[in-house]
Amino acid sequence: MTAKRQLVALLAAALTVGSASADPAAWRIAGSDGGEIVLLGSMHLLRADDYPLPAAIDGLVERAETIVMEVDFDDVDLAAQQRFILEKALLPQGTELAQVIDAELYGILEQDAAEAGIDLKLLTRFEPWFLALSMLEIGMRKLGFESERGIEQYVLGLSRGDGKEILGLETMEFQIGIFDAMTPELQRAFLAQTLTELEEAETTMNAMTDAWSAGELERLSDELLGSFDEFPGLYDTLVTERNAKWAGSLEGMLDDGKRYLVVVGALHLVGTDSVIDLMTARGHTVERLH
């Protein structure tokens, strides 16, 4: 996997062909009074063909008393969320997209949007980061990868049926704020890179899926955690800084005697400064489950 294809992988594994015989990547940390945290590496996007998922996931959900995800999807007001995103994504009054990106990039975006059945003129009031995420979602859906089939939604369905408590490590507003805080220069680079990588997204996602379904996330860690020189600070903001915050929150869960299943993007559980590394550095024994 080249550096040019890392951004799609980062977004898919950080903010997919399932094998029922494989074990997903999961780790256990023992707490006090019989409590525990089980960390499950997730793929946010999956295809219909990726089902059925490994039976081990059902077992992890059944064992847990409380489910923790990056965002509490069980308590999301979709209408309010959409209003917030649109508010954050709008360019300043009187400014249009063609004024903040160069003509070449605008032409590429216009062509890609047209091929996706979208009239770019309807989106000219939005910031480049919003266009990048929108084109990424559209591109993934064309390949069959959908968030509705991701691990979080599957776990959420099982948990609702059992009446389990569901918590979030952060809010959707916080996640959107990461992209909205990008500088104009970084937003332009982000959009350009996303459009470039979508040309080879199927190969990237297939490799990610194979590694996830085999429980071998480390197999891709070198490629996933490679150079992001074109996006200075983005990896730190999307992964490293969030991992550090999550480690503190997880440590607080170990003392209440409850059994938690924590479902986060697979990229957060591999490589240097991963949640696994951070919890180990805090003195906890982290056991890989098989």
C-alpha positions in Angstrom: 0.0 0.0 0.0 1.5 3.3 -1.0 1.5 6.6 0.9 -1.0 7.9 -1.7 -3.6 5.3 -0.6 -3.1 5.7 3.2 -5.7 8.4 3.8 -8.6 6.3 2.7 -7.3 3.5 4.9 -6.8 5.9 7.8 -10.4 7.2 7.7 -11.9 3.8 7.2 -10.0 2.1 10.1 -9.7 5.0 12.4 -13.3 7.5 12.0 -14.3 -4.7 6.0 -14.6 -10.3 3.3 -15.9 -11.5 6.7 -15.1 -15.0 7.7 -17.2 -16.8 10.3 -14.2 -19.0 11.2 -11.8 -16.1 11.9 -11.4 -14.3 15.3 -11.6 -10.5 15.2 -8.8 -8.5 16.8 -9.8 -8.1 20.5 -7.9 -7.5 23.7 -8.9 -8.0 27.4 -7.8 -5.9 30.4 -8.8 -7.2 33.8 -10.3 -4.8 36.3 -11.2 -5.0 40.0 -14.1 -7.0 41.5 -14.5 -9.2 38.4 -14.7 -6.2 36.0 -13.0 -6.0 32.7 -12.6 -4.1 29.5 -12.5 -5.9 26.1 -11.3 -3.8 23.2 -12.6 -4.8 19.8 -11.1 -3.4 16.7 -13.8 -2.2 14.3 -14.2 -1.5 10.6 -16.7 1.4 10.3 -17.7 0.3 6.8 -18.7 -3.2 5.6 -20.4 -4.8 2.7 -23.4 -7.2 2.6 -21.0 -9.9 1.4 -19.0 -9.5 4.6 -21.7 -11.1 6.6 -22.1 -13.3 8.6 -19.6 -11.7 10.9 -17.3 -13.9 13.2 -19.4 -15.5 15.8 -16.9 -14.3 18.5 -18.4 -10.8 18.2 -21.8 -12.0 19.3 -20.1 -13.7 22.3 -18.3 -10.5 23.3 -21.5 -8.5 23.2 -23.4 -11.1 25.2 -20.7 -11.2 27.9 -20.5 -7.4 28.3 -22.8 -5.4 30.6 -22.0 -2.0 29.0 -21.1 -1.2 25.4 -18.7 1.7 24.7 -18.2 3.2 21.3 -16.4 6.2 19.9 -19.9 7.9 19.8 -23.0 6.8 21.5 -25.0 6.0 18.4 -28.0 5.0 20.5 -28.5 8.6 21.7 -27.8 10.5 18.5 -30.4 13.1 17.3 -30.0 12.7 13.6 -31.9 15.9 12.7 -29.8 17.9 15.2 -26.6 16.2 14.0 -27.4 17.2 10.3 -28.1 20.8 11.3 -24.8 21.0 13.2 -22.8 19.5 10.3 -24.4 21.8 7.7 -23.7 24.8 10.0 -20.1 23.9 10.4 -19.6 23.0 6.8 -20.8 26.3 5.3 -18.3 28.7 3.8 -18.4 32.3 5.0 -21.3 34.3 3.7 -20.5 35.5 0.1 -17.8 32.9 -0.5 -18.1 29.9 -2.8 -16.1 26.8 -3.3 -14.5 28.0 -6.6 -13.0 30.8 -4.7 -11.2 28.7 -2.2 -9.8 25.8 -4.4 -7.9 26.2 -7.6 -9.5 25.7 -11.0 -7.8 22.3 -11.7 -9.0 20.8 -8.5 -12.5 22.2 -9.0 -12.6 20.6 -12.5 -11.6 17.2 -11.1 -14.2 17.5 -8.3 -16.9 18.6 -10.8 -16.2 15.6 -13.1 -16.1 13.1 -10.2 -19.3 14.5 -8.8 -21.0 14.3 -12.2 -20.0 10.7 -12.6 -21.6 10.1 -9.1 -24.8 11.7 -10.3 -24.3 14.9 -8.3 -24.6 18.5 -9.5 -21.7 20.3 -7.9 -23.5 23.6 -8.3 -25.7 22.5 -5.4 -22.7 22.2 -3.1 -20.7 25.3 -3.9 -21.4 26.9 -0.5 -19.6 24.1 1.4 -16.0 23.9 2.7 -13.5 21.5 1.0 -13.4 19.1 4.0 -17.2 18.5 3.7 -16.8 17.8 0.0 -13.9 15.4 0.7 -16.0 13.4 3.3 -19.1 13.5 1.0 -17.1 12.1 -2.0 -15.5 9.5 0.2 -18.9 8.3 1.4 -20.3 8.2 -2.1 -17.2 6.4 -3.4 -17.4 3.8 -0.6 -21.1 3.2 -1.3 -20.4 2.6 -5.0 -18.0 -0.2 -3.8 -20.7 -1.6 -1.5 -19.0 -0.4 1.8 -21.7 1.2 4.0 -21.7 2.5 7.6 -25.0 0.9 8.2 -23.3 -2.5 7.9 -20.3 -1.5 10.0 -19.4 -3.2 13.2 -20.8 -0.4 15.4 -24.3 -0.8 13.9 -24.2 -4.6 14.2 -23.1 -4.4 17.9 -25.7 -1.7 18.5 -28.5 -3.9 17.1 -27.5 -6.8 19.4 -27.1 -4.5 22.4 -30.5 -2.9 22.0 -32.1 -6.3 21.9 -30.5 -7.1 25.2 -31.2 -3.8 26.8 -27.6 -3.1 27.4 -26.2 0.3 28.5 -24.5 2.1 25.6 -21.9 4.9 26.1 -19.7 7.1 23.9 -16.1 8.1 24.4 -16.7 11.4 22.5 -19.4 13.3 20.7 -20.2 13.6 17.0 -19.7 17.3 17.4 -16.2 16.7 18.5 -15.4 14.5 15.5 -16.8 17.0 13.0 -14.8 19.7 14.8 -11.6 17.9 13.9 -12.2 18.5 10.2 -13.7 21.9 10.6 -10.6 23.1 12.4 -8.3 22.3 9.4 -6.6 25.2 7.8 -7.7 26.2 4.3 -4.5 24.8 2.9 -4.9 21.5 4.6 -8.6 21.3 3.6 -7.6 21.7 -0.1 -4.9 19.0 0.2 -7.3 16.8 2.0 -9.9 17.1 -0.8 -7.3 16.6 -3.5 -5.8 13.5 -1.8 -9.3 12.0 -1.2 -10.2 12.3 -4.9 -6.9 10.7 -5.9 -7.1 7.8 -3.5 -10.7 7.0 -4.4 -9.4 5.7 -7.8 -7.7 2.8 -6.0 -10.0 2.6 -2.9 -11.3 -0.9 -3.7 -7.8 -2.4 -3.5 -7.2 -0.6 -0.3 -10.4 -1.6 1.3 -10.1 -5.2 0.3 -6.7 -5.4 2.0 -8.1 -3.8 5.1 -11.1 -6.1 5.1 -8.9 -9.2 4.8 -6.6 -8.2 7.6 -9.5 -7.3 9.9 -11.5 -10.5 9.2 -8.4 -12.6 9.9 -7.7 -10.8 13.1 -4.3 -9.7 11.7 -4.4 -5.9 12.0 -0.7 -5.8 12.6 -0.2 -7.1 9.1 -1.1 -3.6 7.8 0.1 -1.5 10.6 3.3 -0.4 8.8 1.3 0.8 5.8 -1.5 2.3 7.8 0.9 4.1 10.2 3.3 5.3 7.5 4.2 8.8 6.4 1.5 11.5 6.4 3.8 14.3 5.5 1.2 15.8 3.1 -1.2 16.2 6.1 0.9 17.5 9.0 -0.8 17.0 12.3 -3.8 15.2 10.9 -2.7 11.8 12.1 -1.9 13.2 15.5 -5.3 14.8 15.7 -7.3 11.9 14.4 -5.5 9.1 16.2 -2.7 9.9 18.7 -4.4 12.6 20.7 -7.7 10.7 20.8 -6.0 7.6 21.9 -4.5 9.4 24.9 -7.8 10.8 26.0 -9.5 7.4 25.6 -6.8 5.7 27.7 -7.7 7.9 30.6 -11.4 7.2 30.2 -10.8 3.5 30.0 -8.7 3.4 33.1 -11.5 4.9 35.1 -13.8 2.1 34.0 -11.5 -0.6 35.4 -12.5 0.2 39.0 -16.3 -0.2 39.0 -16.5 -4.0 38.6 -18.4 -3.9 35.4 -17.7 -5.7 32.1 -17.3 -3.4 29.2 -17.0 -4.0 25.5 -15.2 -1.1 23.9 -15.6 -0.9 20.1 -13.3 1.6 18.3 -11.7 1.9 14.9 -9.1 -0.8 14.3 -6.3 1.7 13.7 -6.5 2.9 17.3 -5.4 -0.5 18.5 -2.2 -1.0 16.5 1.2 0.7 16.2 3.1 3.0 18.5 0.9 5.1 20.9 -2.1 2.8 20.3 -4.6 2.4 23.0 -3.1 -1.0 23.7 0.4 0.5 24.1 -0.9 3.3 26.3 -2.8 1.0 28.6 0.2 -1.3 28.9 2.4 1.8 29.7 -0.1 2.6 32.5 0.7 -0.7 34.1 -2.2 -2.8 32.9 -1.9 -6.3 31.6 -3.4 -6.4 28.1 -4.3 -9.9 26.9 -4.9 -10.7 23.2 -8.1 -12.8 22.9 -8.2 -15.8 20.5 
